[in-house]
Amino acid sequence: MGAPMCGHLMDKLGHQTLVYNRTKSKAQSLFDRGAMYMQPQEIAREADFLFLMLGYPHDVEAMTLGPDGVVQHMKEGAVLIDHTTSSPNLAEQIHEEAKKRGVGSIDAPVSGGDIGAKNGEVVAMCGGEEDVFENTLPLLETFSKAAELMGGPGKGQHTKC
């Protein structure tokens, strides 16, 4: 789901896009359209907005809070948006760690599946601080038919669970 969602961001906003996928070939369509491949930590240092779409909560924890997790590499003022269906408690942990570093975070699991992602019609159930959500909303709207703030950190995950 991540590749088509990223494609909508690229098509509708035209921003330089940095992409990592454990299986690089799965993101080839994005590279063919101008996205640059980088390691997650490199992306974290460069990106104003870092989107995650991973398989499982343990993947999210390792990618964000692990020994070389992206949160510790993100620049102040950047925002981490996690679209993985995960754990409310993990979303709260990520928020707390990010906040210590001056980084915003939004937990934003989506529904709509692969077809919704391809058609730009997923629904994002978001948790986080209102100002961070409002700053992120124009990006979410590029691939969502609805993106709603359900409350504070973890509330997007609570809503989807």
MIDOSE-1310 file (N, C-alpha, C; in nm, 2 decimals, decimal comma, always signed):
residues 161
mgap	+0,08/-0,12/+0,00/+0,00/+0,00/+0,00/+0,09/+0,13/+0,00; +0,21/+0,12/+0,05/+0,29/+0,24/+0,07/+0,33/+0,30/-0,07; +0,36/+0,21/-0,16/+0,41/+0,26/-0,29/+0,30/+0,35/-0,36; +0,18/+0,30/-0,38/+0,08/+0,38/-0,44/+0,04/+0,51/-0,36
mcgh	+0,05/+0,50/-0,23/+0,02/+0,62/-0,15/+0,13/+0,72/-0,17; +0,26/+0,67/-0,18/+0,37/+0,76/-0,21/+0,36/+0,82/-0,35; +0,31/+0,74/-0,44/+0,29/+0,79/-0,58/+0,19/+0,90/-0,59; +0,09/+0,90/-0,51/-0,01/+1,01/-0,50/+0,06/+1,14/-0,45
lmdk	+0,14/+1,12/-0,35/+0,21/+1,24/-0,29/+0,30/+1,30/-0,40; +0,37/+1,21/-0,47/+0,46/+1,26/-0,58/+0,38/+1,33/-0,69; +0,27/+1,27/-0,73/+0,20/+1,32/-0,85/+0,12/+1,45/-0,81; +0,07/+1,46/-0,69/-0,01/+1,57/-0,66/+0,06/+1,69/-0,60
lghq	+0,18/+1,67/-0,54/+0,25/+1,77/-0,48/+0,39/+1,80/-0,54; +0,44/+1,71/-0,61/+0,56/+1,73/-0,68/+0,69/+1,74/-0,59; +0,68/+1,70/-0,47/+0,80/+1,71/-0,38/+0,90/+1,61/-0,41; +1,03/+1,64/-0,39/+1,13/+1,54/-0,39/+1,10/+1,43/-0,29
tlvy	+1,10/+1,31/-0,34/+1,06/+1,20/-0,25/+1,18/+1,10/-0,23; +1,21/+1,07/-0,11/+1,31/+0,97/-0,07/+1,24/+0,85/-0,02; +1,29/+0,73/-0,07/+1,21/+0,61/-0,04/+1,31/+0,50/+0,00; +1,26/+0,42/+0,10/+1,33/+0,30/+0,14/+1,23/+0,19/+0,14
nrtk	+1,27/+0,07/+0,09/+1,19/-0,05/+0,10/+1,29/-0,16/+0,12; +1,26/-0,25/+0,21/+1,35/-0,37/+0,23/+1,37/-0,44/+0,10; +1,27/-0,45/+0,02/+1,28/-0,51/-0,11/+1,27/-0,40/-0,21; +1,39/-0,35/-0,25/+1,40/-0,23/-0,33/+1,31/-0,24/-0,46
skaq	+1,30/-0,36/-0,52/+1,23/-0,38/-0,64/+1,08/-0,34/-0,63; +1,03/-0,36/-0,51/+0,89/-0,33/-0,48/+0,85/-0,18/-0,50; +0,96/-0,10/-0,49/+0,94/+0,05/-0,51/+0,99/+0,10/-0,64; +1,02/+0,01/-0,73/+1,08/+0,05/-0,86/+1,00/+0,15/-0,94
slfd	+0,87/+0,14/-0,93/+0,78/+0,23/-1,00/+0,80/+0,37/-0,95; +0,83/+0,39/-0,82/+0,86/+0,52/-0,77/+0,99/+0,57/-0,82; +1,09/+0,49/-0,82/+1,23/+0,53/-0,87/+1,22/+0,57/-1,02; +1,14/+0,49/-1,09/+1,12/+0,53/-1,23/+1,06/+0,66/-1,25
rgam	+0,99/+0,71/-1,15/+0,92/+0,84/-1,16/+1,00/+0,95/-1,09; +1,12/+0,92/-1,04/+1,21/+1,03/-0,99/+1,24/+1,02/-0,84; +1,18/+0,92/-0,77/+1,21/+0,91/-0,62/+1,35/+0,86/-0,61; +1,41/+0,90/-0,50/+1,55/+0,86/-0,47/+1,55/+0,75/-0,36
ymqp	+1,64/+0,65/-0,38/+1,65/+0,55/-0,28/+1,75/+0,59/-0,18; +1,72/+0,58/-0,05/+1,81/+0,60/+0,06/+1,78/+0,51/+0,18; +1,88/+0,50/+0,26/+1,86/+0,42/+0,39/+1,77/+0,50/+0,48; +1,69/+0,44/+0,57/+1,60/+0,51/+0,66/+1,66/+0,62/+0,74
qeia	+1,78/+0,60/+0,79/+1,84/+0,70/+0,87/+1,88/+0,83/+0,79; +1,92/+0,80/+0,66/+1,95/+0,92/+0,57/+1,82/+0,99/+0,54; +1,71/+0,92/+0,52/+1,58/+0,99/+0,49/+1,54/+1,07/+0,62; +1,56/+1,01/+0,73/+1,52/+1,08/+0,86/+1,59/+1,21/+0,87
read	+1,72/+1,22/+0,84/+1,80/+1,34/+0,85/+1,75/+1,45/+0,75; +1,70/+1,41/+0,64/+1,66/+1,50/+0,53/+1,52/+1,54/+0,53; +1,43/+1,45/+0,57/+1,29/+1,47/+0,54/+1,22/+1,57/+0,64; +1,13/+1,65/+0,59/+1,04/+1,73/+0,67/+0,92/+1,64/+0,72
flfl	+0,88/+1,55/+0,64/+0,77/+1,45/+0,67/+0,82/+1,31/+0,63; +0,82/+1,22/+0,73/+0,86/+1,08/+0,71/+0,74/+0,99/+0,73; +0,70/+0,92/+0,62/+0,59/+0,83/+0,62/+0,63/+0,69/+0,64; +0,57/+0,61/+0,72/+0,60/+0,47/+0,74/+0,47/+0,39/+0,70
mlgy	+0,49/+0,28/+0,63/+0,39/+0,18/+0,61/+0,46/+0,04/+0,62; +0,46/-0,01/+0,73/+0,53/-0,14/+0,76/+0,44/-0,25/+0,79; +0,49/-0,37/+0,80/+0,41/-0,49/+0,82/+0,35/-0,51/+0,95; +0,43/-0,49/+1,06/+0,39/-0,54/+1,19/+0,44/-0,44/+1,29
phdv	+0,37/-0,44/+1,41/+0,42/-0,35/+1,52/+0,57/-0,36/+1,55; +0,62/-0,49/+1,55/+0,76/-0,50/+1,59/+0,85/-0,44/+1,48; +0,80/-0,43/+1,35/+0,88/-0,36/+1,25/+0,88/-0,21/+1,28; +0,76/-0,16/+1,32/+0,75/-0,01/+1,35/+0,84/+0,02/+1,47
eamt	+0,84/-0,06/+1,57/+0,92/-0,03/+1,69/+1,07/-0,03/+1,65; +1,12/-0,13/+1,58/+1,26/-0,14/+1,54/+1,29/-0,02/+1,45; +1,21/+0,02/+1,35/+1,24/+0,13/+1,26/+1,24/+0,26/+1,33; +1,15/+0,28/+1,43/+1,14/+0,41/+1,49/+1,22/+0,43/+1,62
lgpd	+1,22/+0,33/+1,71/+1,28/+0,34/+1,84/+1,40/+0,25/+1,86; +1,43/+0,16/+1,77/+1,54/+0,07/+1,78/+1,67/+0,14/+1,80; +1,78/+0,06/+1,81/+1,92/+0,12/+1,83/+1,96/+0,23/+1,73; +1,91/+0,21/+1,61/+1,94/+0,31/+1,50/+1,81/+0,36/+1,44
gvvq	+1,71/+0,37/+1,53/+1,57/+0,41/+1,48/+1,57/+0,55/+1,42; +1,47/+0,57/+1,33/+1,47/+0,70/+1,26/+1,44/+0,82/+1,35; +1,36/+0,80/+1,46/+1,33/+0,91/+1,55/+1,45/+0,99/+1,59; +1,56/+0,91/+1,63/+1,68/+0,98/+1,68/+1,76/+1,05/+1,57
hmke	+1,72/+1,03/+1,45/+1,79/+1,10/+1,34/+1,71/+1,21/+1,28; +1,58/+1,22/+1,31/+1,50/+1,33/+1,25/+1,53/+1,47/+1,30; +1,52/+1,56/+1,21/+1,55/+1,70/+1,25/+1,43/+1,76/+1,32; +1,47/+1,86/+1,41/+1,36/+1,93/+1,48/+1,26/+1,99/+1,39
gavl	+1,14/+1,98/+1,42/+1,03/+2,03/+1,34/+0,97/+1,94/+1,24; +1,04/+1,82/+1,21/+1,00/+1,72/+1,12/+0,88/+1,65/+1,18; +0,81/+1,57/+1,10/+0,69/+1,50/+1,14/+0,70/+1,35/+1,09; +0,68/+1,26/+1,18/+0,67/+1,12/+1,15/+0,53/+1,08/+1,14
idht	+0,49/+1,02/+1,03/+0,35/+0,97/+1,01/+0,35/+0,82/+0,99; +0,29/+0,75/+1,08/+0,30/+0,60/+1,07/+0,16/+0,55/+1,03; +0,16/+0,49/+0,91/+0,03/+0,43/+0,86/+0,01/+0,29/+0,89; +0,11/+0,23/+0,95/+0,10/+0,08/+0,99/-0,01/+0,06/+1,09
tssp	-0,09/-0,04/+1,07/-0,19/-0,08/+1,18/-0,11/-0,14/+1,29; -0,11/-0,08/+1,40/-0,01/-0,11/+1,51/-0,08/-0,11/+1,64; +0,00/-0,08/+1,74/-0,05/-0,07/+1,88/-0,06/+0,07/+1,93; -0,18/+0,10/+2,00/-0,19/+0,23/+2,06/-0,08/+0,27/+2,15
nlae	-0,03/+0,17/+2,23/+0,08/+0,20/+2,33/+0,21/+0,23/+2,25; +0,23/+0,16/+2,15/+0,35/+0,19/+2,07/+0,34/+0,33/+2,01; +0,23/+0,37/+1,96/+0,21/+0,50/+1,90/+0,24/+0,61/+2,01; +0,19/+0,58/+2,13/+0,22/+0,68/+2,24/+0,37/+0,68/+2,27
qihe	+0,44/+0,57/+2,27/+0,58/+0,57/+2,30/+0,65/+0,65/+2,19; +0,62/+0,62/+2,07/+0,68/+0,70/+1,96/+0,66/+0,85/+1,97; +0,54/+0,88/+2,01/+0,51/+1,03/+2,03/+0,59/+1,09/+2,14; +0,61/+1,02/+2,25/+0,68/+1,07/+2,36/+0,83/+1,09/+2,32
eakk	+0,89/+0,99/+2,26/+1,03/+0,99/+2,22/+1,05/+1,10/+2,11; +0,96/+1,11/+2,02/+0,97/+1,21/+1,91/+0,96/+1,35/+1,97; +0,87/+1,37/+2,07/+0,84/+1,50/+2,13/+0,97/+1,55/+2,20; +1,04/+1,46/+2,27/+1,17/+1,49/+2,34/+1,27/+1,55/+2,24
rgvg	+1,26/+1,52/+2,11/+1,35/+1,56/+2,01/+1,30/+1,67/+1,93; +1,18/+1,72/+1,96/+1,12/+1,83/+1,88/+1,06/+1,79/+1,75; +1,03/+1,66/+1,75/+0,97/+1,60/+1,63/+0,82/+1,57/+1,65; +0,74/+1,60/+1,56/+0,59/+1,57/+1,57/+0,57/+1,43/+1,52
sida	+0,46/+1,37/+1,57/+0,42/+1,24/+1,52/+0,27/+1,22/+1,51; +0,23/+1,15/+1,41/+0,09/+1,11/+1,39/+0,08/+0,96/+1,37; +0,00/+0,90/+1,45/-0,04/+0,76/+1,41/-0,16/+0,76/+1,33; -0,15/+0,71/+1,21/-0,25/+0,72/+1,11/-0,28/+0,59/+1,03
pvsg	-0,32/+0,49/+1,10/-0,35/+0,37/+1,03/-0,46/+0,39/+0,92; -0,46/+0,32/+0,82/-0,55/+0,34/+0,71/-0,64/+0,22/+0,68; -0,75/+0,24/+0,63/-0,84/+0,13/+0,58/-0,86/+0,16/+0,43; -0,90/+0,06/+0,36/-0,92/+0,07/+0,21/-0,85/-0,02/+0,13
gdig	-0,74/-0,08/+0,19/-0,67/-0,19/+0,12/-0,59/-0,14/+0,00; -0,54/-0,23/-0,08/-0,46/-0,20/-0,19/-0,53/-0,12/-0,30; -0,66/-0,15/-0,32/-0,74/-0,08/-0,42/-0,76/+0,07/-0,37; -0,79/+0,09/-0,24/-0,80/+0,22/-0,19/-0,68/+0,30/-0,20
akng	-0,56/+0,24/-0,18/-0,43/+0,30/-0,19/-0,41/+0,34/-0,34; -0,43/+0,25/-0,43/-0,41/+0,28/-0,57/-0,50/+0,39/-0,62; -0,62/+0,40/-0,57/-0,72/+0,50/-0,62/-0,71/+0,63/-0,54; -0,63/+0,63/-0,44/-0,62/+0,75/-0,35/-0,74/+0,77/-0,27
evva	-0,79/+0,66/-0,22/-0,92/+0,66/-0,14/-0,91/+0,59/-0,01; -0,80/+0,58/+0,05/-0,79/+0,52/+0,19/-0,86/+0,62/+0,29; -0,89/+0,57/+0,40/-0,94/+0,65/+0,51/-0,83/+0,64/+0,62; -0,78/+0,76/+0,66/-0,68/+0,76/+0,77/-0,74/+0,81/+0,90
mcgg	-0,72/+0,72/+1,00/-0,77/+0,75/+1,13/-0,65/+0,79/+1,21; -0,65/+0,92/+1,25/-0,52/+0,98/+1,30/-0,53/+1,01/+1,45; -0,41/+0,99/+1,51/-0,40/+1,03/+1,65/-0,27/+1,12/+1,66; -0,28/+1,22/+1,74/-0,17/+1,31/+1,76/-0,21/+1,45/+1,81
eedv	-0,12/+1,54/+1,81/-0,15/+1,68/+1,85/-0,22/+1,75/+1,73; -0,31/+1,83/+1,76/-0,40/+1,90/+1,66/-0,31/+1,98/+1,56; -0,22/+2,06/+1,61/-0,14/+2,14/+1,52/-0,05/+2,06/+1,43; +0,00/+1,95/+1,47/+0,08/+1,86/+1,39/-0,01/+1,80/+1,28
fent	-0,13/+1,75/+1,32/-0,23/+1,70/+1,23/-0,26/+1,80/+1,12; -0,30/+1,92/+1,16/-0,34/+2,02/+1,06/-0,22/+2,05/+0,96; -0,10/+2,05/+1,01/+0,02/+2,07/+0,92/+0,03/+1,95/+0,83; -0,01/+1,83/+0,87/+0,01/+1,71/+0,79/-0,11/+1,69/+0,69
lpll	-0,22/+1,74/+0,73/-0,35/+1,71/+0,65/-0,34/+1,73/+0,50; -0,28/+1,84/+0,45/-0,27/+1,85/+0,30/-0,20/+1,73/+0,24; -0,10/+1,67/+0,31/-0,03/+1,56/+0,25/-0,12/+1,43/+0,26; -0,19/+1,41/+0,37/-0,28/+1,30/+0,38/-0,39/+1,30/+0,28
etfs	-0,43/+1,42/+0,25/-0,54/+1,43/+0,15/-0,51/+1,40/+0,01; -0,38/+1,38/-0,02/-0,34/+1,34/-0,16/-0,37/+1,20/-0,18; -0,38/+1,12/-0,08/-0,41/+0,97/-0,10/-0,53/+0,92/-0,02; -0,60/+1,01/+0,05/-0,71/+0,97/+0,13/-0,84/+1,04/+0,09
kaae	-0,95/+0,96/+0,10/-1,08/+1,02/+0,08/-1,13/+1,09/+0,21; -1,07/+1,04/+0,32/-1,10/+1,11/+0,45/-0,98/+1,09/+0,54; -0,94/+1,19/+0,61/-0,84/+1,18/+0,72/-0,89/+1,26/+0,84; -0,91/+1,19/+0,94/-0,97/+1,25/+1,06/-0,89/+1,24/+1,18
lmgg	-0,88/+1,35/+1,26/-0,81/+1,34/+1,39/-0,91/+1,28/+1,49; -0,87/+1,17/+1,55/-0,96/+1,10/+1,65/-0,93/+1,14/+1,79; -0,82/+1,21/+1,81/-0,78/+1,25/+1,95/-0,62/+1,25/+1,95; -0,57/+1,24/+2,07/-0,43/+1,25/+2,10/-0,35/+1,13/+2,05
pgkg	-0,22/+1,12/+2,08/-0,14/+1,01/+2,04/-0,20/+0,88/+2,07; -0,20/+0,79/+1,98/-0,25/+0,65/+2,00/-0,40/+0,64/+1,96; -0,47/+0,75/+1,95/-0,62/+0,74/+1,92/-0,65/+0,69/+1,78; -0,56/+0,72/+1,68/-0,58/+0,66/+1,55/-0,58/+0,51/+1,56
qhtk	-0,48/+0,46/+1,63/-0,47/+0,31/+1,64/-0,59/+0,26/+1,72; -0,63/+0,33/+1,83/-0,75/+0,28/+1,91/-0,87/+0,27/+1,82; -0,89/+0,37/+1,73/-1,00/+0,37/+1,64/-1,00/+0,26/+1,54; -0,89/+0,22/+1,49/-0,88/+0,11/+1,39/-0,89/-0,02/+1,46
c	-0,84/-0,03/+1,58/-0,84/-0,16/+1,65/-0,98/-0,19/+1,68
